[in-house]
Amino acid sequence: MHTRVTVTVQPNSDRSRRLIVPVGLPTPHQIPIHFEISGGLYSLAGESTTGQMAAVVRPISGQQVEIGYTYREGGTGYPDTVFKPSVNRYTRAASDLVNGAIRIAQTERDGHTAIQALVNAAAQKFKYAHPDVRFNDGCEEVPYLSCGLAEGSCVDINTYLIASLRAAGYEAGYITGYFFPEEKNGCCDDMHCWVVTRHNGVVLEWDIAHHLKMGTREICCGLNPKPGDRVALAHSMGLYFPQVGIECEKLIAEPAWISQDGELAKADISIRRQFAGNAPAA
């Protein structure tokens, strides 16, 4: 079985702008085997801290850009670089967060239960929402949330979780992709993200945001507590693409427009998924 994802990008009024587009990421469940773009010319740019690649697209004037991904079921696992942290404003934990994470971990009997406790602790800090002001806006490190509930999206929740896990000494990675809810029949509106941990060779996946959306703070490992399916696009936070002037960008997932000064702006996109028995060769 193959999964085909098509992302259509509407033209930008500034015809000098280019798009940055992730090319797909292998996981234990899927491996990307084909990537294609129509409606524009593209080259590949390397990210300097993780080694992953992205496509930089110069659209043909006035045309939509269509990006096609094909994934094959069964994967080789997450790349090792997923678990290697780069220290920046999106990943650096404040001292109070470091101390709090270590205290939680030290009360547990082993690393696996410590990871579960840190996941549950992060879930207790958030109410799922898309706030105009994020809990770490304007901060040079990930702040400790001491009391009450902060509003946060999957991006915010997983920023806090990754910082907590790494502060306590555990391997953790931040994954971006698309999630297709069962009820939307192969459509989704935007990106999604989740966390993977690796301890003593055991890799576990966590999706706090979907548990919160389903009304529970009792978090279990594993993907898709909310029925649906997903594909992975890229990983890590605080990304550098020097070829196009991007410095310490929070993440890449959906196609985004690159400004002259390397800032990213949201693109007008539509996202669809299909299943097929055959796929084009890579």
TORMAR-151714 format. One line per 2 residues: number of its first residue (from 1); their letters; for each residue x, y, z of C-alpha. Coordinates in steps of 0.25 Angstrom, whole numbers. Layout:
BEGIN
NUM) a) X/Y/Z; ...
END
This chain:
BEGIN
1) mh) 0/0/0; 5/14/-3
3) tr) 0/27/2; 0/39/-8
5) vt) -1/53/-2; -3/65/-11
7) vt) -1/80/-6; -6/91/-15
9) vq) -1/105/-13; -8/117/-19
11) pn) 0/128/-25; 6/139/-17
13) sd) 4/154/-21; 19/156/-19
15) rs) 24/148/-31; 39/149/-27
17) rr) 36/140/-15; 41/126/-14
19) li) 35/114/-6; 42/105/4
21) vp) 36/91/4; 40/79/13
23) vg) 43/66/4; 38/56/14
25) lp) 43/48/26; 44/33/28
27) tp) 38/27/41; 36/13/46
29) hq) 23/13/39; 26/19/25
31) ip) 37/23/16; 36/34/5
33) ih) 39/28/-8; 35/39/-18
35) fe) 35/55/-18; 31/63/-29
37) is) 27/78/-32; 19/84/-44
39) gg) 17/99/-46; 31/103/-42
41) ly) 46/100/-43; 53/95/-31
43) sl) 66/92/-25; 70/86/-12
45) ag) 75/93/0; 82/87/12
47) es) 79/90/27; 92/92/34
49) tt) 89/86/48; 82/74/44
51) gq) 86/70/30; 72/69/25
53) ma) 68/75/12; 57/84/7
55) av) 52/88/-7; 53/103/-11
57) vr) 43/106/-22; 42/118/-31
59) pi) 28/117/-36; 24/119/-51
61) sg) 18/133/-52; 3/132/-48
63) qq) 2/117/-47; -1/108/-35
65) ve) 10/100/-30; 6/85/-27
67) ig) 15/77/-18; 14/62/-18
69) yt) 19/52/-8; 18/37/-9
71) yr) 20/28/4; 22/13/4
73) eg) 17/5/16; 27/0/26
75) gt) 39/9/29; 53/8/35
77) gy) 51/16/47; 53/31/50
79) pd) 67/37/46; 77/37/57
81) tv) 78/52/55; 64/54/60
83) fk) 69/51/74; 82/60/74
85) ps) 78/73/80; 82/87/75
87) vn) 82/97/86; 74/110/82
89) ry) 63/118/87; 52/108/83
91) tr) 59/96/91; 67/103/102
93) aa) 60/100/115; 60/111/126
95) sd) 66/107/139; 53/105/146
97) lv) 48/96/135; 61/88/136
99) ng) 60/87/151; 45/83/150
101) ai) 48/72/140; 59/66/148
103) ri) 51/65/160; 40/58/153
105) aq) 49/48/147; 57/45/160
107) te) 44/41/166; 41/30/156
109) rd) 47/15/157; 53/15/143
111) gh) 55/23/130; 42/18/124
113) ta) 33/22/135; 41/35/136
115) iq) 38/38/121; 23/35/124
117) al) 23/44/136; 29/56/128
119) vn) 19/54/117; 7/54/127
121) aa) 13/66/134; 14/74/121
123) aq) -1/70/118; -5/76/131
125) kf) 1/90/127; -8/92/115
127) ky) -22/94/110; -22/91/95
129) ah) -24/104/87; -18/113/76
131) pd) -14/126/84; -10/139/78
133) vr) 1/140/88; 9/127/91
135) fn) 14/123/104; 29/125/100
137) dg) 27/137/90; 39/147/93
139) ce) 47/137/101; 61/133/98
141) ev) 58/119/106; 46/111/108
143) py) 40/116/121; 35/107/133
145) ls) 20/107/134; 18/107/149
147) cg) 2/107/151; -11/109/144
149) la) -13/105/129; -6/111/117
151) eg) -13/111/104; -5/104/94
153) sc) -6/97/80; 2/84/77
155) vd) 14/93/74; 14/99/87
157) in) 11/87/95; 22/79/89
159) ty) 32/90/90; 30/89/105
161) li) 30/74/105; 43/73/97
163) as) 50/83/106; 45/76/118
165) lr) 50/62/113; 64/67/109
167) aa) 66/75/122; 64/62/129
169) gy) 74/55/120; 65/47/111
171) ea) 66/46/96; 54/52/89
173) gy) 51/57/75; 41/67/69
175) it) 34/62/57; 25/71/47
177) gy) 15/65/37; 1/64/33
179) ff) -10/57/40; -23/53/33
181) pe) -35/52/42; -43/40/39
183) ek) -56/48/37; -50/58/27
185) ng) -48/47/16; -34/50/12
187) cc) -33/65/15; -26/73/25
189) dd) -25/88/28; -10/89/32
191) mh) 2/83/39; 2/75/51
193) cw) 14/70/60; 17/60/70
195) vv) 29/55/79; 37/42/79
197) tr) 46/37/90; 57/27/90
199) hn) 62/21/103; 70/8/104
201) gv) 67/6/89; 52/7/91
203) vl) 46/17/82; 32/22/86
205) ew) 23/33/80; 14/43/87
207) di) 3/52/83; -2/60/95
209) ah) -10/70/87; -19/59/81
211) hl) -22/53/95; -26/67/100
213) km) -35/69/88; -42/56/92
215) gt) -44/61/106; -33/53/114
217) re) -20/56/120; -17/42/122
219) ic) -6/41/111; -3/27/105
221) cg) 9/25/96; 6/22/81
223) ln) 0/30/69; -14/33/65
225) pk) -22/33/78; -31/42/70
227) pg) -35/33/58; -28/36/45
229) dr) -14/35/38; -2/43/37
231) va) 11/45/29; 24/51/34
233) la) 31/63/26; 42/68/35
235) hs) 48/69/49; 54/78/59
237) mg) 53/93/63; 62/104/61
239) ly) 66/101/47; 76/108/38
241) fp) 76/108/23; 88/118/19
243) qv) 86/117/4; 73/125/5
245) gi) 76/133/18; 67/125/28
247) ec) 73/126/42; 67/119/54
249) ek) 53/116/48; 44/109/58
251) li) 40/98/48; 37/94/34
253) ae) 25/86/30; 15/93/21
255) pa) 20/100/9; 24/114/13
257) wi) 28/127/5; 42/132/8
259) sq) 44/147/8; 56/155/4
261) dg) 61/155/18; 59/140/21
263) el) 46/141/28; 35/131/25
265) ak) 20/134/22; 8/125/22
267) ad) 4/120/8; -10/118/4
269) is) -11/103/2; -20/91/1
271) ir) -15/77/5; -21/64/0
273) rq) -17/49/3; -20/37/-5
275) fa) -17/22/-4; -12/14/-16
277) gn) -7/0/-18; 5/5/-28
279) ap) 13/17/-28; 24/23/-37
281) aa) 38/19/-36; 47/28/-28
END
